[in-house]
Amino acid sequence: MSFWGIIVRVTSDYGPEQRELLQTVAARTYRDLVDAGSLASDDPRFAEDHPERAAVELLVDLGLLALDPLLDAYVPVDPATVQSRVVAPMGQQATDLLTESTAWANTFATLGQAYRHTSPGASPVLELRGYANINRFIQTAVGDAQKELLTAQPAGARSAATLDVAVERDIRALSRGVAMRTLYQHSARRSTATREYVQRVSAHGAEVRTLDEFFNRLIVVDQTMAIVPGAEGTHVAVAIHDRSLVAYLVDIFERYWERAHDFSDRDIDTTRDIADDVHNMTVRMLVEGHSDNASAKRMGVSARTFAGYVAALKDEYGAETRFQLGYAMGQQAAREGRRRREAE
């Protein structure tokens, strides 16, 4: 059939409603008309009250039905010839929108860098509330890093989901030439997810060490800004821009770092030292009178694991109860004190 003289009308204002109609009623109408060959211009389906009127009008608007003046009827058109006229403008609109959104994002990123790295004289401390806001701020702060990132991550192993997000973010920073040092507690060595994270970031130049002592979470960016937990809990954080305060926190980090053990060090002496650290920390928690839950949290382990540490101490001192254990440790401490005094 020759299509010379066929009138095709195509509009470009299409959305989800039109697509859904095309997928359902209009699709059935189109298949029926392909079988029939044409649709007369005075067909009842053009009537205002006909249930298929909207479907027929959409097919005409899209150009899937074209008017043949010689037949005074609408004939089906190959969808392949219509698709580009309908879809291409949508794709161009999406491209234009993506380009514009990227430009806006870059503009906001530039302003964000100025905000995060410029310490207002009247407000050297910025309070962040809510996990979403805190995480967003950290993500952008790490993304802005140019020279160095120092991080302290207490409370043992982090979740696999958290590490999945962190590893991509941290590798991007390392790939830009940013130096990165991270402190964990010894208990993080037991986590498979943490070991995998350390292996990946270490391959890009990061350094990771572990320490027995409890410490607070800390992130230092380029030694110009530090992020620490707020006093109210983990849902509040504080970004510090004051250089003196940041320098003080960096000094604390460096002191911890010097006493920490390399995460990847599996030497027998290092393993023994770590075991001694855990032993001494357990004794310290008991002597200071912390509850099992508080002690476990400070050591970055579960309450059940801490109970295992206490049970090992009971075996070591030959004690059956906590009271007997405390007495035995006290006696040993007294004997060691006398020996030191005699040696002096």
Sine and cosine of phi, psi and omega as CSV:
sin_phi,cos_phi,sin_psi,cos_psi,sin_omega,cos_omega
0.00,0.00,0.71,-0.70,0.04,-1.00
-0.99,0.11,0.67,-0.74,-0.02,-1.00
-0.95,-0.31,0.27,0.96,0.10,-0.99
-0.88,0.47,0.75,-0.66,0.04,-1.00
1.00,0.03,-0.05,1.00,0.02,-1.00
-0.96,0.29,0.69,-0.72,-0.02,-1.00
-0.99,-0.11,0.82,-0.57,0.01,-1.00
-0.87,-0.50,0.78,-0.63,0.00,-1.00
-0.87,-0.49,0.86,-0.51,-0.02,-1.00
-0.79,-0.62,0.78,-0.62,0.12,-0.99
-0.95,-0.30,0.12,-0.99,-0.10,-0.99
-0.85,-0.52,0.08,1.00,-0.06,-1.00
-1.00,-0.10,0.98,0.17,-0.03,-1.00
-0.85,-0.52,0.57,-0.82,0.00,-1.00
-0.59,-0.80,-0.29,-0.96,-0.05,-1.00
-0.86,0.52,-0.59,0.81,-0.03,-1.00
-0.90,0.43,-0.70,0.71,0.00,-1.00
-0.92,0.40,-0.63,0.78,0.01,-1.00
-0.90,0.43,-0.67,0.74,0.01,-1.00
-0.90,0.45,-0.64,0.77,0.04,-1.00
-0.90,0.44,-0.64,0.77,0.01,-1.00
-0.91,0.41,-0.56,0.83,-0.02,-1.00
-0.96,0.28,-0.34,0.94,-0.11,-0.99
-0.92,-0.40,-1.00,-0.09,-0.11,-0.99
-0.88,0.47,-0.73,0.68,-0.05,-1.00
-0.90,0.44,-0.58,0.82,0.01,-1.00
-0.90,0.43,-0.68,0.74,0.02,-1.00
-0.91,0.43,-0.66,0.75,0.02,-1.00
-0.89,0.46,-0.69,0.73,-0.02,-1.00
-0.88,0.48,-0.71,0.71,0.00,-1.00
-0.89,0.46,-0.62,0.78,0.03,-1.00
-0.89,0.45,-0.64,0.77,-0.03,-1.00
-0.96,0.29,-0.51,0.86,0.09,-1.00
-0.89,0.46,-0.66,0.75,0.03,-1.00
-0.93,0.37,-0.64,0.77,-0.05,-1.00
-0.97,0.23,-0.49,0.87,0.03,-1.00
0.98,-0.18,-0.51,0.86,-0.01,-1.00
-0.24,-0.97,0.17,-0.98,0.05,-1.00
-0.74,-0.67,0.90,-0.43,-0.03,-1.00
-0.87,0.50,0.56,-0.83,-0.03,-1.00
-0.91,0.41,-0.35,0.94,0.05,-1.00
-0.97,-0.26,0.38,0.92,0.01,-1.00
-0.88,0.48,0.61,-0.79,-0.01,-1.00
-0.84,0.55,-0.38,0.93,-0.02,-1.00
-0.93,0.37,-0.19,0.98,0.09,-1.00
-1.00,0.08,-0.15,0.99,-0.02,-1.00
-0.92,0.38,0.51,-0.86,-0.09,-1.00
-0.88,0.48,-0.57,0.82,-0.08,-1.00
-1.00,-0.06,0.13,0.99,-0.04,-1.00
-0.99,0.15,0.70,-0.71,-0.05,-1.00
-0.90,0.43,-0.33,0.94,-0.02,-1.00
-0.99,-0.16,0.11,0.99,-0.08,-1.00
-0.87,0.49,-0.72,0.69,-0.03,-1.00
-0.87,0.49,-0.60,0.80,0.01,-1.00
-0.92,0.39,-0.68,0.73,0.00,-1.00
-0.91,0.42,-0.69,0.72,0.00,-1.00
-0.89,0.46,-0.62,0.79,0.03,-1.00
-0.90,0.43,-0.67,0.74,0.02,-1.00
-0.88,0.48,-0.62,0.78,0.04,-1.00
-0.93,0.36,-0.71,0.71,0.01,-1.00
-0.86,0.50,-0.65,0.76,-0.01,-1.00
-0.95,0.31,-0.38,0.93,-0.07,-1.00
1.00,-0.05,0.15,0.99,0.06,-1.00
-0.98,0.22,-0.29,0.96,0.18,-0.98
-0.84,-0.54,0.80,-0.61,-0.03,-1.00
-0.85,-0.53,0.67,-0.75,-0.02,-1.00
-0.98,0.20,0.82,-0.57,0.10,-0.99
-0.98,-0.18,0.96,-0.29,-0.06,-1.00
-0.85,0.52,-0.53,0.85,-0.03,-1.00
-0.92,0.39,-0.57,0.82,0.00,-1.00
-1.00,-0.07,-0.23,0.97,-0.14,-0.99
0.77,0.63,0.73,0.68,-0.03,-1.00
-0.48,-0.88,0.37,-0.93,0.05,-1.00
-1.00,-0.08,0.73,-0.68,-0.03,-1.00
-0.89,-0.45,0.55,-0.83,0.02,-1.00
-0.91,0.41,0.58,-0.82,0.03,-1.00
-0.89,-0.45,0.59,-0.81,0.01,-1.00
-0.85,0.52,0.84,-0.54,-0.01,-1.00
-0.84,0.54,-0.47,0.88,-0.01,-1.00
-0.89,0.46,-0.53,0.85,0.00,-1.00
-0.98,0.17,-0.29,0.96,-0.03,-1.00
-1.00,-0.07,-0.53,0.85,-0.14,-0.99
-0.80,0.60,-0.75,0.67,-0.08,-1.00
-0.89,0.46,-0.57,0.82,-0.01,-1.00
-0.93,0.37,-0.47,0.88,-0.03,-1.00
-1.00,-0.04,-0.71,0.70,-0.13,-0.99
-0.99,0.17,-0.62,0.78,-0.06,-1.00
-0.83,0.56,-0.72,0.70,0.04,-1.00
-0.87,0.49,-0.59,0.81,0.05,-1.00
-0.89,0.45,-0.68,0.73,0.01,-1.00
-0.89,0.46,-0.63,0.77,0.02,-1.00
-0.92,0.40,-0.65,0.76,0.04,-1.00
-0.88,0.47,-0.65,0.76,0.02,-1.00
-0.90,0.43,-0.66,0.75,0.03,-1.00
-0.89,0.45,-0.71,0.71,0.01,-1.00
-0.89,0.46,-0.65,0.76,-0.01,-1.00
-0.92,0.39,-0.64,0.77,0.02,-1.00
-0.91,0.42,-0.68,0.74,0.04,-1.00
-0.87,0.49,-0.70,0.71,-0.01,-1.00
-0.92,0.39,-0.65,0.76,0.00,-1.00
-0.91,0.42,-0.60,0.80,0.06,-1.00
-0.89,0.45,-0.66,0.75,0.02,-1.00
-0.89,0.46,-0.67,0.75,0.04,-1.00
-0.90,0.44,-0.69,0.73,0.00,-1.00
-0.88,0.48,-0.67,0.74,0.02,-1.00
-0.90,0.43,-0.61,0.79,0.02,-1.00
-0.90,0.43,-0.71,0.71,0.03,-1.00
-0.91,0.42,-0.59,0.81,0.02,-1.00
-0.89,0.45,-0.65,0.76,0.03,-1.00
-0.90,0.44,-0.70,0.72,0.04,-1.00
-0.91,0.42,-0.60,0.80,0.01,-1.00
-0.90,0.43,-0.63,0.77,0.04,-1.00
-0.88,0.48,-0.68,0.73,0.02,-1.00
-0.89,0.46,-0.63,0.78,-0.02,-1.00
-0.93,0.36,-0.69,0.72,-0.09,-1.00
-0.97,0.24,-0.49,0.87,-0.09,-1.00
-0.98,-0.20,-0.05,1.00,0.05,-1.00
-0.95,-0.31,0.89,-0.46,-0.04,-1.00
-1.00,0.05,0.94,-0.35,0.05,-1.00
-0.88,0.48,0.73,-0.68,-0.06,-1.00
-0.82,0.57,-0.58,0.82,-0.07,-1.00
-1.00,0.04,-0.20,0.98,-0.08,-1.00
-0.59,-0.81,0.98,0.19,0.02,-1.00
-0.97,0.24,-0.08,1.00,-0.03,-1.00
-0.80,-0.60,0.77,-0.63,0.01,-1.00
-0.90,-0.43,0.81,-0.58,0.02,-1.00
-1.00,-0.03,0.73,-0.68,0.01,-1.00
-0.90,-0.43,0.77,-0.63,-0.02,-1.00
-0.86,-0.51,0.68,-0.73,0.04,-1.00
1.00,-0.07,0.69,-0.72,-0.05,-1.00
-0.86,0.51,-0.65,0.76,-0.03,-1.00
-0.89,0.46,-0.71,0.70,0.01,-1.00
-0.91,0.43,-0.66,0.75,0.00,-1.00
-0.90,0.44,-0.74,0.67,-0.01,-1.00
-0.89,0.45,-0.64,0.77,0.02,-1.00
-0.90,0.44,-0.67,0.74,0.00,-1.00
-0.90,0.43,-0.69,0.73,0.00,-1.00
-0.90,0.44,-0.69,0.72,0.01,-1.00
-0.83,0.55,-0.74,0.68,-0.04,-1.00
-0.95,0.32,-0.58,0.82,0.01,-1.00
-0.90,0.43,-0.70,0.71,0.06,-1.00
-0.90,0.43,-0.61,0.79,0.03,-1.00
-0.91,0.41,-0.43,0.90,0.01,-1.00
-1.00,0.08,-0.25,0.97,-0.09,-1.00
-0.84,0.55,0.66,-0.75,-0.02,-1.00
-0.89,-0.47,-0.46,0.89,-0.10,-1.00
-0.84,-0.55,-0.77,0.63,-0.18,-0.98
-0.47,-0.88,0.59,-0.81,0.11,-0.99
-0.79,-0.61,0.81,-0.58,0.11,-0.99
-0.91,-0.41,0.78,-0.63,-0.01,-1.00
-0.69,-0.72,0.64,-0.77,0.11,-0.99
-0.86,-0.51,0.84,-0.54,-0.07,-1.00
-0.85,-0.52,1.00,-0.09,-0.03,-1.00
-0.99,0.13,-0.18,-0.98,0.09,-1.00
0.92,0.39,0.49,0.87,0.11,-0.99
0.96,0.27,-0.53,-0.85,-0.10,-1.00
-0.96,0.29,0.59,-0.80,0.13,-0.99
-1.00,-0.02,0.32,-0.95,-0.05,-1.00
-0.93,0.37,0.42,-0.91,0.01,-1.00
-0.88,0.48,-0.62,0.78,0.00,-1.00
-0.89,0.45,-0.68,0.73,0.02,-1.00
-0.90,0.44,-0.67,0.74,-0.02,-1.00
-0.93,0.36,-0.54,0.84,0.05,-1.00
-0.88,0.48,-0.65,0.76,0.04,-1.00
-0.95,0.32,-0.69,0.73,-0.08,-1.00
-0.92,0.40,-0.62,0.79,-0.12,-0.99
-0.91,0.42,-0.66,0.75,0.02,-1.00
-0.92,0.39,-0.67,0.74,0.02,-1.00
-0.89,0.47,-0.71,0.71,-0.07,-1.00
-0.95,0.32,-0.61,0.79,0.03,-1.00
-0.91,0.42,-0.60,0.80,0.06,-1.00
-0.87,0.48,-0.67,0.74,0.01,-1.00
-0.91,0.42,-0.71,0.71,0.01,-1.00
-0.88,0.47,-0.60,0.80,0.00,-1.00
-0.92,0.40,-0.40,0.92,0.06,-1.00
-0.99,0.12,-0.02,1.00,0.00,-1.00
1.00,-0.08,0.21,0.98,0.01,-1.00
-0.98,0.19,0.78,-0.63,0.08,-1.00
-0.98,0.22,0.63,-0.78,-0.05,-1.00
-0.67,-0.74,0.79,-0.61,0.09,-1.00
-0.80,-0.59,0.72,-0.69,-0.06,-1.00
-0.76,-0.65,0.67,-0.74,0.07,-1.00
-0.94,-0.34,0.75,-0.66,0.17,-0.99
-0.86,-0.51,0.18,-0.98,0.21,-0.98
-1.00,0.10,0.34,-0.94,-0.04,-1.00
-0.81,0.58,-0.55,0.83,-0.07,-1.00
-0.88,0.47,-0.37,0.93,0.00,-1.00
-0.91,0.41,-0.35,0.94,0.00,-1.00
-0.91,0.42,-0.36,0.93,-0.03,-1.00
-0.99,0.16,-0.20,0.98,-0.10,-1.00
-1.00,0.01,0.83,-0.56,0.05,-1.00
-0.90,0.44,-0.69,0.72,-0.02,-1.00
-0.89,0.46,-0.64,0.77,0.01,-1.00
-0.93,0.38,-0.65,0.76,0.03,-1.00
-0.88,0.48,-0.66,0.76,0.03,-1.00
-0.91,0.42,-0.66,0.75,0.04,-1.00
-0.87,0.49,-0.75,0.67,-0.03,-1.00
-0.88,0.48,-0.65,0.76,0.00,-1.00
-0.88,0.48,-0.66,0.75,-0.04,-1.00
-0.94,0.33,-0.72,0.69,-0.04,-1.00
-0.96,0.29,-0.52,0.85,0.03,-1.00
-0.91,0.42,-0.55,0.84,0.04,-1.00
-0.90,0.44,-0.34,0.94,0.02,-1.00
-0.97,-0.23,0.17,0.99,0.11,-0.99
0.96,-0.28,-0.01,1.00,0.01,-1.00
-0.96,0.30,0.47,-0.88,0.09,-1.00
-0.91,-0.42,0.72,-0.69,-0.02,-1.00
-0.73,-0.68,0.74,-0.67,0.04,-1.00
-0.74,-0.68,0.26,-0.96,0.02,-1.00
-0.80,-0.60,0.44,-0.90,-0.07,-1.00
-0.64,-0.77,0.46,-0.89,-0.02,-1.00
-0.98,0.18,-0.53,0.85,-0.16,-0.99
-0.95,0.30,0.44,-0.90,0.10,-1.00
-0.98,0.18,0.68,-0.73,0.05,-1.00
-0.56,-0.83,0.32,-0.95,-0.01,-1.00
-1.00,0.07,0.37,-0.93,0.03,-1.00
-0.90,0.43,0.63,-0.78,-0.05,-1.00
-0.45,-0.89,0.68,-0.73,0.14,-0.99
-0.74,-0.67,0.79,-0.61,0.05,-1.00
-0.86,-0.52,0.81,-0.59,-0.04,-1.00
-0.94,-0.34,0.90,-0.44,0.09,-1.00
0.82,0.57,0.38,0.93,-0.02,-1.00
0.82,0.58,0.42,0.91,0.05,-1.00
-0.88,-0.47,-0.31,0.95,0.00,-1.00
-0.56,-0.83,0.66,-0.75,0.05,-1.00
-0.82,-0.58,0.58,-0.81,0.05,-1.00
-0.87,-0.49,0.84,-0.54,-0.04,-1.00
-0.75,-0.66,0.31,-0.95,0.03,-1.00
-0.92,0.39,0.48,-0.87,0.09,-1.00
-0.99,0.14,0.24,-0.97,-0.04,-1.00
-0.95,0.32,-0.36,0.93,-0.10,-0.99
-0.99,0.12,-0.24,0.97,-0.03,-1.00
0.65,-0.76,-0.05,-1.00,-0.08,-1.00
-0.95,0.32,-0.21,0.98,0.02,-1.00
-0.99,0.13,0.00,1.00,0.03,-1.00
-0.80,-0.61,0.69,-0.72,0.07,-1.00
-0.73,-0.68,0.31,-0.95,-0.01,-1.00
-0.78,-0.63,0.80,-0.60,0.09,-1.00
-0.99,-0.15,0.86,-0.51,-0.09,-1.00
-0.96,-0.29,0.80,-0.60,0.02,-1.00
-0.95,-0.32,-0.19,0.98,-0.02,-1.00
-0.91,0.42,0.84,-0.54,-0.13,-0.99
-0.91,0.41,-0.56,0.83,0.01,-1.00
-0.92,0.39,-0.69,0.72,0.03,-1.00
-0.91,0.42,-0.66,0.75,0.01,-1.00
-0.89,0.45,-0.68,0.74,0.02,-1.00
-0.88,0.48,-0.62,0.78,0.03,-1.00
-0.89,0.45,-0.70,0.71,0.01,-1.00
-0.92,0.40,-0.60,0.80,0.05,-1.00
-0.89,0.45,-0.65,0.76,0.02,-1.00
-0.88,0.47,-0.67,0.74,0.05,-1.00
-0.88,0.48,-0.71,0.71,0.01,-1.00
-0.85,0.52,-0.72,0.70,-0.04,-1.00
-0.88,0.47,-0.61,0.79,0.03,-1.00
-0.91,0.42,-0.67,0.74,0.08,-1.00
-0.89,0.46,-0.70,0.72,-0.08,-1.00
-0.86,0.50,-0.66,0.75,-0.05,-1.00
-0.90,0.44,-0.50,0.87,-0.04,-1.00
-1.00,-0.07,-0.07,1.00,-0.07,-1.00
-1.00,0.09,0.29,-0.96,0.00,-1.00
-0.96,-0.28,0.62,-0.78,0.03,-1.00
-0.85,0.52,0.75,-0.66,-0.06,-1.00
-0.86,0.51,-0.60,0.80,-0.09,-1.00
-1.00,0.05,-0.04,1.00,-0.02,-1.00
-0.97,0.24,0.91,-0.41,0.02,-1.00
-0.92,-0.38,0.31,0.95,0.01,-1.00
-0.87,0.50,0.52,-0.85,-0.06,-1.00
-0.88,0.48,-0.59,0.80,0.02,-1.00
-0.93,0.38,-0.65,0.76,0.03,-1.00
-0.91,0.42,-0.69,0.73,0.02,-1.00
-0.87,0.50,-0.65,0.76,0.02,-1.00
-0.92,0.40,-0.67,0.74,0.01,-1.00
-0.88,0.47,-0.65,0.76,0.00,-1.00
-0.92,0.40,-0.66,0.75,0.04,-1.00
-0.88,0.48,-0.64,0.77,0.05,-1.00
-0.90,0.43,-0.63,0.77,0.03,-1.00
-0.86,0.50,-0.72,0.70,0.00,-1.00
-0.90,0.45,-0.68,0.74,0.02,-1.00
-0.86,0.51,-0.77,0.64,-0.05,-1.00
-0.92,0.40,-0.58,0.81,0.02,-1.00
-0.93,0.38,-0.60,0.80,0.03,-1.00
-0.90,0.43,-0.70,0.71,0.04,-1.00
-0.87,0.49,-0.69,0.72,-0.01,-1.00
-0.87,0.50,-0.68,0.74,-0.01,-1.00
-0.89,0.45,-0.64,0.77,0.00,-1.00
-0.94,0.35,-0.69,0.72,-0.03,-1.00
-0.90,0.44,-0.61,0.79,-0.02,-1.00
-0.98,0.21,-0.14,0.99,0.12,-0.99
0.99,0.15,0.38,0.92,0.04,-1.00
-0.96,0.29,0.50,-0.86,0.09,-1.00
-0.93,0.37,0.28,-0.96,0.01,-1.00
-0.87,0.49,-0.68,0.74,-0.01,-1.00
-0.90,0.44,-0.69,0.73,0.00,-1.00
-0.92,0.40,-0.65,0.76,0.01,-1.00
-0.90,0.44,-0.70,0.71,0.01,-1.00
-0.87,0.49,-0.67,0.74,0.01,-1.00
-0.90,0.44,-0.68,0.74,-0.02,-1.00
-0.92,0.39,-0.48,0.87,0.01,-1.00
-1.00,-0.04,-0.10,1.00,0.05,-1.00
0.97,0.26,0.49,0.87,0.00,-1.00
-0.79,-0.62,0.13,-0.99,0.06,-1.00
-0.98,0.21,0.33,-0.94,0.04,-1.00
-0.87,0.49,-0.57,0.82,0.01,-1.00
-0.92,0.40,-0.65,0.76,0.02,-1.00
-0.91,0.42,-0.67,0.74,0.02,-1.00
-0.89,0.47,-0.64,0.77,0.04,-1.00
-0.86,0.51,-0.57,0.82,0.06,-1.00
-0.91,0.41,-0.62,0.78,0.05,-1.00
-0.89,0.46,-0.68,0.73,0.00,-1.00
-0.91,0.43,-0.65,0.76,0.02,-1.00
-0.88,0.48,-0.62,0.79,0.03,-1.00
-0.91,0.42,-0.61,0.79,0.05,-1.00
-0.90,0.43,-0.65,0.76,0.04,-1.00
-0.86,0.51,-0.68,0.73,0.03,-1.00
-0.90,0.44,-0.64,0.77,-0.03,-1.00
-0.90,0.44,-0.66,0.75,-0.06,-1.00
-1.00,-0.08,-0.01,1.00,-0.01,-1.00
0.92,0.39,0.56,0.83,-0.03,-1.00
-0.96,-0.27,0.50,-0.87,0.04,-1.00
-0.97,-0.26,-0.40,0.92,-0.02,-1.00
-0.81,-0.59,0.25,-0.97,0.06,-1.00
-0.89,0.46,-0.62,0.79,0.00,-1.00
-0.88,0.48,-0.73,0.69,0.02,-1.00
-0.89,0.45,-0.61,0.79,0.01,-1.00
-0.90,0.44,-0.70,0.72,0.00,-1.00
-0.89,0.46,-0.66,0.75,0.01,-1.00
-0.90,0.44,-0.69,0.72,-0.04,-1.00
-0.91,0.42,-0.65,0.76,0.02,-1.00
-0.92,0.40,-0.62,0.79,0.03,-1.00
-0.89,0.45,-0.67,0.74,0.03,-1.00
-0.89,0.45,-0.68,0.74,0.01,-1.00
-0.91,0.42,-0.66,0.75,0.01,-1.00
-0.89,0.46,-0.63,0.78,0.02,-1.00
-0.91,0.42,-0.67,0.74,0.02,-1.00
-0.90,0.44,-0.67,0.74,0.01,-1.00
-0.91,0.42,-0.60,0.80,0.04,-1.00
-0.90,0.44,-0.67,0.74,0.03,-1.00
-0.90,0.43,-0.65,0.76,0.00,-1.00
-0.89,0.45,-0.64,0.77,0.02,-1.00
-0.91,0.42,-0.67,0.74,0.00,-1.00
-0.90,0.43,-0.63,0.77,0.02,-1.00
-0.92,0.39,-0.59,0.81,0.01,-1.00
-0.92,0.39,-0.51,0.86,0.00,-1.00
-0.97,0.25,0.00,0.00,0.00,0.00
